Amino acid sequence: MVPCYNTTCNIRLFIRYNTGLHISDNGKAFAAILEKLHQNYPIEIQEICIIAHSMGGLVTHSACHYAQENKFEWTKK
């Protein structure tokens, strides 16, 4: 993937999770990945849109819970 560093582009990231781990463990890890991305991305992130299916939706829900609990900045996007 070649990143686009202007304000009009969309970047797609595909993130895999370990299906052998508990949903909450995957959610914590996902929340931490998104926070690290938010802090280190070379341009300001305007919006985060997550598309997930089935267990991915549960992991995403868990990530949002832990991110809000830890006051992660990406939840404000």
N, C-alpha and C positions, 0 to 999 in steps of 0.2 A: 504494500500500500504506500502510495506517495501522499504525504500530508499536504493539505492546502492551507496556507497561512494568510488567508484574507477573511474578511468578516461575512462572506456570503456562501461559504462552502459547508458541506455536511461531511462529517467524518464517521465512518462506520467501524466499530470495533466488535469483534466476535470474541466473547469470553466463555471459556469452558469451565465447568465445575466438576468436582469429584463426586460422582453419584453414590460413592460408598460412605461419604461423610453425612452427618446429620444436617438437616436443612439449616438449622441455626448456625452451625459452624461454617457452612458455605455462605450464609448470609453475612456473617461477620467478615469473612474474607472478601466478599464482593464489595461490601461497604468500604472496606479499607482500600481496595483497588481503586474504586471511584474517587475516594478522597485524595489518594496519591496522584491520580490523573488530574484532578481538579487543581491541586496545588502546583503541579509541575508542567502543565501544558503550556506551550510557548505563547499562546494567545488566550484572551479571556473567553471562557466558555459561556455562551449565552443561554443555552438550554440543553438539558439532558433528556433524551427520550429513550426509554428502555422497552424493547419488544421481547417478550418471553412467552413460552408456551409450557403449560402443565407444571412440572416440578420447577422449571425455570421461573415461573410466576411466583411460586412459593418462596424460592430463594430470593427473588427480587423484593418481595414483601418483607422478608426477614431482614434484608440489607437496609431497607428504608427504616425499619424499626430501630435497628442498632445505630444507624447513622443519626437519627433524630435523638436517640438516647445519649449519644456522644457529641452532639452538636456539630456534626460534620458540615462543612460549608457547602458541599455539593447538593444538599437537600434544599437549598434556597434557589436552585436553578429550575 
